[in-house]
Amino acid sequence: MIVEFVAVGTELLLGQIENSNAGQIARRLAAEGFDTHYQVVVGDNLSRLVSTLRIAVERADAVLISGGIGPTQDDLTREAICELTGRKMVRDDDHAAWIESRLHAQGRKVAPNVLKMADLPDGAVPLPNRNGVALGVAIDHERTWIYAMPGVPAEMVPMFEEEVLPRLRSASGEPSILVSRILKCWGPGESSIADLLEDLYDSANPSLAYMIKDMEVHIRVTAKAKTADEVADLIGPMETEIRHRLGDAVFASDDLTVEQLVIDLLTAANWTVSTLERATRGQIGARLDAADPGGAVFSGTVIPGPHPALPPSGDVIVEVGPIGMALGDDRTRPVGISVATPLGGMTRTFGFGGDDEAVGAFAAAAGLHILRLALETG
């Protein structure tokens, strides 16, 4: 079943608020096994909204809308649905009476525009809003269901979970689930990894995709099936093949981060760690501290200023810096990273491009991985 999501609101296009509903909806649809090919953001303009919905209903089995069902003049989702479907607007008298009684109980006047939140396209199913006033909308248009929900996340989420999602499950027929496994790599670049896995990319189920985060290449393996066991049977062989081809470049999976892996390695060795950070201005220490909130293994960070600083204390010392003021021959900024452990150490020099902020972020990621490698090799 293909489900398309349309977020309505000019404030989203202007970046005045974050489109958090899109992420929430995407995660839940994926977990339920629904296919999502498009997400669209459209402003508070009737003609553009109608055009967007017309395209959506032609390419999806269900269309979810968030936003535009409030009381103001720029809330146009109901009007757009009416124009799209050729229906008139009608009022849910029971809900209008409830709005009036609620406002009277609060000692407030009933403005005409407030009752707009009781309006629906003729023939639509009203969706109750347990955290707000505006009714949601469910309507079948030429065998495609349209669901309109509030834009406020506190109202949208429960309406989606309690009213929309059960209807989607019922309409989809056979149950299915969609699961992704993330394999995290460090060392080879994205293009090198993609070249090594080129033939695997042709697979449709499970499918393969790449993401870049903190100098890491994340490989997403996604499979769809009726049961969790069937999904595992699909993902397992591809994961095994990827690990075989990439070897030690795969350092973790799913939610395990490099900093948490470092904390686990230090804990197993019964060592503490501290950092001396010029290039990164404390970013490595901040990430280690967040992964070790009890302070069991992280001893602290020293950020040198213009004068020499006392070296930090700890069984393991990480030193990063300095950022060279002069560019290298390849237009990069050199950064030296060294790790000293009770059993040895490791030193690497990197040439990062970008300004001080970018170089610092790259160096922090690299520093954590050099620390990890030093701990893994003893």
N, C-alpha and C positions, 0 to 999 in steps of 0.2 A: 504494500500500500504506500503510495507516494503522498507525502504531506508537505505542503508549502507554508512557510511562516511569513507574515507581513506585519511589520512594525510601523505604526502610524504616529507621526508627530514631527513637526518642523524642528522642535528642540533636539531631536535625535540627529537630524541632518546638520545642525549647527554645532553639535558636540557639547551642548549645554548640559545634557544628562547622558549617562552611559546606557547603552542598549543591553542591559543585563537580562532582559526577558529572552532575548535571542539565544544566549548561552544556556539559560535554564531550559527552554523549550527543546533546544537541540540535544542536550544531554538526555532528557527524558524520552524523547522520540527514539534516539539511538538505543537506549536501554530496552525499549519496548520492541525493537526490531523494525520500526517504520523507516522508510527511505525518505530522505530530505535532499532534494536536488537544488533548491533555491531558497535563499532568505532575502527578503526585500525590505528596504526602508523607504517610506514615502512620506512627504510632508502633508500638512493640513490643507490640501487643495482638492476640491471635489472631482474635477475632471481627471486629474492625475491619479487619484485614488481609484476611481472607477476603472480607468485604463489598466492600472496595476492588477486589480482584482479580476478583470476580464482575462488577462493573460494567465493569471494564477489558476483559475478554474479550468482552463483549457489543458493545462499540463499536470494537474495534480488530482488525486482522488479526494482530498480534503484540504481546505485552506483555513489556517488559523490566523486570526487578526488580534493584535493587542493595541489598545489605544483608540481614542476618538469616539468613546461612547459616554463622555461626560456631559455636563449641562451647558457648556459655553458654545458660542457661535462657531468656533473652529473645531468643534467635535463633530465630525462629518461621516463617521463610519456607517451609521444607520442609513443616512441619506444615500451613501454610495451603494450600499447593498440594495436599497430600494430601486435605484436607477439601474443597477446591473440586472436585477431580476425582474424588473417591470412590475413591482408591487407597490401598493400604497402603504403609507405609514399609519399604524393604528396604535391606540393607547391601551395599555394593560391597566384597566380601571382599578383592580385590586391593589396593584403595586403603587399606583398614583395615590390611592387613599392611604396606603401605609406611609408613603413619603410625607404626606400632609400631616398625619397624626404624629409622626416622629418630630417634625419641625415645630408643631404646636406644643408638644410636650417640652421642647427646649426653649419655648417662648420666642420662637423666630417666625417671621412672616414667610409665606409660601410664594416665592417669585415664580412667574410662569416658566422661566427657563429651567427651573429645577425639575419640573414634571417631565421634561424632555427625557429624563433617565428612565421613564416608564414606557417610552415609545418603542415599538418594534415593527419591522416589516410584516405585512399581513401574512399570516400563516406560519410565522417563525415560532420556534419553541423558546420560551424565556428560560434563561439560566440563572438560578439564584446566586446572589452575591453576598456571602455571609460576612464579609468584612467591609462592605461598602453599600452604596445606594444604587448605582447603575445596574440594570439588568444586562446579563449577557445574552447573546443571540445565537441560536442554532437554526439553520435553514438549509433545506435541500434545493439546490439549483441545478437542474439538468444532470442529476445523478452525482453531483459533487456537493459534499457538505461544506458549508461555510460556518465557522464558529468565531464570533466576535467577543473578545474579553476586555476587561479594563487594562489600561496601561500601567497602573500602579502595581508593582510586584506583589505587595501584600494582599491585593485583591485578585490579581491574575493567577498566582500560583495555586491557591486553593480551588479556584473555579476550574482551572485546567485539570488538576488532579481529581477533583470530585465529580465534575460534570462532563468535561470534554474527553478526557482520556478513556473513561469507560465506554463512551460512545464510539471512539476510534477503535477500541479493542473489538467491540461487537461488530462493527462494519468491516473489519479486516478479515474476519473469518478465521483462518488457521493462526494459532499463536506462534510467535517466533521471537527470538532474542538476538541482539547485535552486541558483540563483545569485541573490544580492542585490547591488544597487548602492546605495550610500548617497550622496545629494546633500546637502551641508551648507549651511545658509542662516543668515544673520545679518541682523537688521534687522526685517523683518516678523514679527509674532507667529504662533503656531501656528494660531490661528483664522483670521487673514487669509489665510495660505497655504492652509489647508484650503478656504476659500471660493473661492480662485482655481483650485483643482484639483478642485473638487467632482465634476465629471463624470468625471474620470479615476479617481476612487475606485471607480466601479462596475465597473471592469475586474477580471476574475478571474485572467487570466494574460496579461500580468504584473499583479501586484497592488501596491497602494500602502498604505503605513503611515507613521505619524509617531512620532518620538521627540524628547524634549527633553534637551539636555545642554549645560551651561555657557552658557545663554542662546541656544544655537543650536538651530534646528529641523532635525532630520535626517529626510530623506525616504527611505524604503526602498522601492526598486522591486525586486520579486522575480518571477522567471520560472522555469518548469519546462519542460524539453524533453529530448529524447533525447541531443542533442549540445551542445557549447559554442557552436558556430556558430548553432544554432537558438535557444539562449538569448539570444545577442547580438542576433539579429534581432528578438526580442521586446522586449528591454529598450531597444534603441537608439531606436526612434521615440518611446517614452514619455519617455525622458530628454531627447531633443531638444525635445519639447513643453513639458516642465517648465521647462527652461532658457529657452525662448522666453517663457514667461509670467512667470517670476520675475526674469529678467534678472540684474543684478549681485548680487541677494540670494544667489544660489548662488556661494559663494566657493571650494568645494573638494569633493572626492568621496572616498569610501572611507576610506583610512587617513591621508590628508593632513590634518594639524592646522593650526590658525591659527598656532601658534608656529613650526612648521616652514616654513610659507609665509612668515612674517616673516623667518626666518633666510635663506631663499632670496632674498628681495627685497633684504635688506641685503647679501648676498654679491654679488649682481649689480651693486649700486650701489657696492660697495667702501666701505661705511660701517660704523661700529660703533654700538652702541646701549647706553645705560645708563638706569637708572630711578631716580626719586625717589618713593618710595611711602609715603604716610601711611595712606591708607585701606586699602590691600591688604596692608600689612606684608610686602612682599617677594614676594608670590605671582607677580607678573608676571615678576620677575627669576628666580625659581626655575623657572618653566616655560620661559623662554628659555634658561636655563643647561642644562636637561635636553635641549633640542633642539639645543644647540650645545656638546657636551661638550668639544670641542677649544678652545673660547674664541676662535674665529676672529672673531666679530663682537660677542659680548656682553661688555661691559666691566665690568659690575657694578651693584650696587644700593645705594642709600643709604636707610635707614629712619630718618627724623628722630625724635628723642625730644623731651623738653620744651624743649630748647635748639636754636637754629638749627644746621643741619647744612651742611657744605660741599656745594656742588652736585656731582653726579657728572660725570665726563668722558665724552665720546663725541660722534660726529658727530650722532647722533640722541638726543634726550633725551625720555623719557616721564615726566610728572609726574602723580600721582594723589592726590587728597585735597583737603581733609580731609573726614572724615565729620562732618557737622553734628550737634551734640548735640541741637538742636531739630528736631522733625518739621516738615515742610512742611505746607501747607494740605491736601494730599491724603494726609497720613499717611506720607509717604516721607522718606528720608534723602538729602540732596543730596550728590553727589560730582562734583567737577570733574576732567576728564581732558584733558591737553594734550600735544601732540607737536610738537616742534620739529625740523625737518630743515634741512640746508644750503640747501634750495630753498624753504622755506616752513614750513607747519605746519598743525595742525588742533586745535581746542578744542571740547569738548562737555561739557555738564552733564547728569547723569542723576539721577533720583529713584528710589532703590531702597528696597524695603520689607524688613523683617526686622531681626534683631539685627546686632551688629557683624560676627559671623562670616559671616552670609549676605550682608550688604552688601559685605564685603570680597571674597567669592567672585564676586559679580555684577560688582563693579568690576574685578576682574582679567580676567574674560572680556571685558568691554567695552573695557578698556584695550588688550588685544591686538588687538582688531578696529579700534579707532581708529588704532593704530599701523599696522596693515595698510593701511587706507584712505589714511593719510597717505603711505605709501610707494608705493602704487599710483598716486596722483594726482601724485606728485612733490613 
